Amino acid sequence: MTRTLDYLKNIAKEHGSAIALHENDVQVSYEELAVAVNALAVALHMNDPTPGSRVALCAVNSLEYLVSVLAIQAADKVVVPLDPRADLESLHSLLEASLPSTLIVDEHGDAKIQCDEDFKIRFSQFEGLVRTYRDHSLPLPL
């Protein structure tokens, strides 16, 4: 379950404050990346603890997109990538076919897909999720 997260934590121990990702004026260290991925993985697990459940990701490529993919994997979930530039009918067909337990969106995906608020995690919520879950851990696999 935690191979992705274990790998990130090991890299964070070795490289700590070294820059792992850089986008525009934002730099993310290995340590910050591991904390963010862990926090989102814990939030996903708390939302749906079922291993192998699906998480839809409707966003353009960004730092948050990468954190989302890594967190979905760390939480032992399946990524369902959705293109926010796709037409509404296609997006809804994919959502109906995949039946994700959670939807992660950027502002483009949020505007496109209307659903129950408890079902959706917005990129804008990531900072709060990190503050809330930064010291939590995923349960050990059985």
VMD Tcl script that draws the C-alpha trace (Angstrom):
set ca {
  {0.00 0.00 0.00}
  {2.69 2.48 0.92}
  {5.46 1.73 -1.55}
  {5.06 5.11 -3.25}
  {5.05 6.88 0.09}
  {7.96 4.85 1.48}
  {9.97 5.72 -1.62}
  {9.19 9.43 -1.24}
  {10.01 9.41 2.47}
  {13.36 7.74 1.78}
  {14.21 10.32 -0.87}
  {13.12 13.08 1.52}
  {15.48 11.70 4.19}
  {18.38 11.70 1.72}
  {17.68 14.99 -0.05}
  {15.42 16.89 2.42}
  {15.40 20.52 1.40}
  {16.74 19.96 -2.13}
  {14.28 21.02 -4.81}
  {12.20 18.13 -6.16}
  {9.81 20.13 -8.32}
  {9.82 23.59 -9.80}
  {6.94 25.29 -11.60}
  {6.98 29.00 -12.40}
  {7.92 30.67 -9.09}
  {7.01 27.69 -6.92}
  {9.67 25.32 -5.66}
  {8.86 22.16 -3.71}
  {11.50 20.29 -1.72}
  {11.57 16.52 -1.43}
  {10.49 16.85 2.18}
  {7.53 19.09 1.28}
  {6.54 16.73 -1.52}
  {6.53 13.72 0.82}
  {4.43 15.59 3.40}
  {1.90 16.76 0.80}
  {1.57 13.31 -0.78}
  {1.17 11.69 2.64}
  {-1.50 14.19 3.75}
  {-3.57 13.78 0.58}
  {-3.20 9.98 0.71}
  {-4.49 9.96 4.30}
  {-7.42 12.20 3.30}
  {-8.26 9.87 0.41}
  {-8.07 6.83 2.68}
  {-10.31 8.49 5.27}
  {-12.83 9.32 2.56}
  {-12.83 5.71 1.28}
  {-10.65 3.06 2.95}
  {-11.34 0.46 0.23}
  {-8.10 -0.61 -1.50}
  {-8.30 -0.38 -5.27}
  {-11.20 2.06 -5.31}
  {-11.07 4.69 -8.05}
  {-10.22 8.36 -7.73}
  {-10.98 10.59 -10.72}
  {-8.54 13.41 -11.41}
  {-9.86 16.19 -13.64}
  {-7.13 18.81 -13.97}
  {-4.42 20.13 -16.24}
  {-0.80 19.15 -15.59}
  {0.67 21.00 -12.61}
  {2.49 20.43 -9.34}
  {-0.84 19.62 -7.69}
  {-1.62 17.12 -10.44}
  {1.62 15.25 -9.71}
  {0.96 15.33 -5.94}
  {-2.53 13.95 -6.63}
  {-1.29 11.05 -8.77}
  {1.35 10.11 -6.19}
  {-1.15 10.37 -3.32}
  {-3.72 8.25 -5.14}
  {-1.08 5.58 -5.66}
  {0.14 5.87 -2.05}
  {-3.44 5.41 -0.81}
  {-3.67 2.18 -2.87}
  {-6.27 3.67 -5.20}
  {-6.64 3.64 -8.99}
  {-6.20 6.92 -10.90}
  {-8.95 7.76 -13.38}
  {-7.51 10.66 -15.41}
  {-10.06 13.04 -16.93}
  {-9.25 15.85 -19.34}
  {-10.95 19.09 -18.24}
  {-10.96 20.19 -21.89}
  {-13.23 17.26 -22.82}
  {-16.90 17.87 -23.48}
  {-19.32 17.46 -20.61}
  {-20.98 14.37 -22.08}
  {-17.65 12.53 -22.37}
  {-16.66 13.42 -18.81}
  {-19.97 12.24 -17.41}
  {-19.78 9.00 -19.40}
  {-16.32 8.29 -17.99}
  {-17.48 9.09 -14.46}
  {-20.50 6.80 -14.82}
  {-18.36 3.98 -16.23}
  {-15.58 4.22 -13.61}
  {-17.67 5.05 -10.52}
  {-14.91 6.83 -8.59}
  {-15.30 7.29 -4.84}
  {-13.60 10.69 -4.98}
  {-13.00 13.40 -7.56}
  {-9.93 15.66 -7.39}
  {-10.19 18.84 -9.47}
  {-8.41 22.04 -10.38}
  {-10.47 25.14 -11.19}
  {-11.13 23.88 -14.74}
  {-12.38 20.48 -13.59}
  {-14.38 22.08 -10.78}
  {-16.20 24.31 -13.25}
  {-16.95 21.39 -15.57}
  {-18.13 18.72 -13.16}
  {-21.00 19.42 -10.80}
  {-21.42 16.86 -8.03}
  {-21.92 16.38 -4.31}
  {-19.41 18.54 -2.42}
  {-18.42 15.61 -0.19}
  {-17.28 13.77 -3.32}
  {-14.93 16.52 -4.55}
  {-11.47 17.63 -3.40}
  {-10.24 20.86 -4.95}
  {-6.58 21.74 -5.46}
  {-7.34 24.88 -3.43}
  {-8.01 22.62 -0.41}
  {-4.56 20.98 -0.48}
  {-2.93 23.45 1.91}
  {-5.62 22.82 4.53}
  {-5.38 19.06 4.03}
  {-1.63 19.21 4.59}
  {-2.12 21.18 7.81}
  {-4.78 18.71 8.98}
  {-3.16 15.40 8.02}
  {0.58 16.11 7.93}
  {1.26 14.07 11.07}
  {-1.13 11.22 10.27}
  {-0.11 7.91 8.69}
  {-1.84 5.44 6.47}
  {-2.75 2.20 8.21}
  {-0.39 -0.70 7.61}
  {-1.58 -3.22 5.01}
  {-3.01 -6.46 6.33}
}
mol new
graphics top color blue
foreach p $ca { graphics top sphere $p radius 0.5 }
foreach p [lrange $ca 0 end-1] q [lrange $ca 1 end] { graphics top cylinder $p $q radius 0.2 }
display resetview
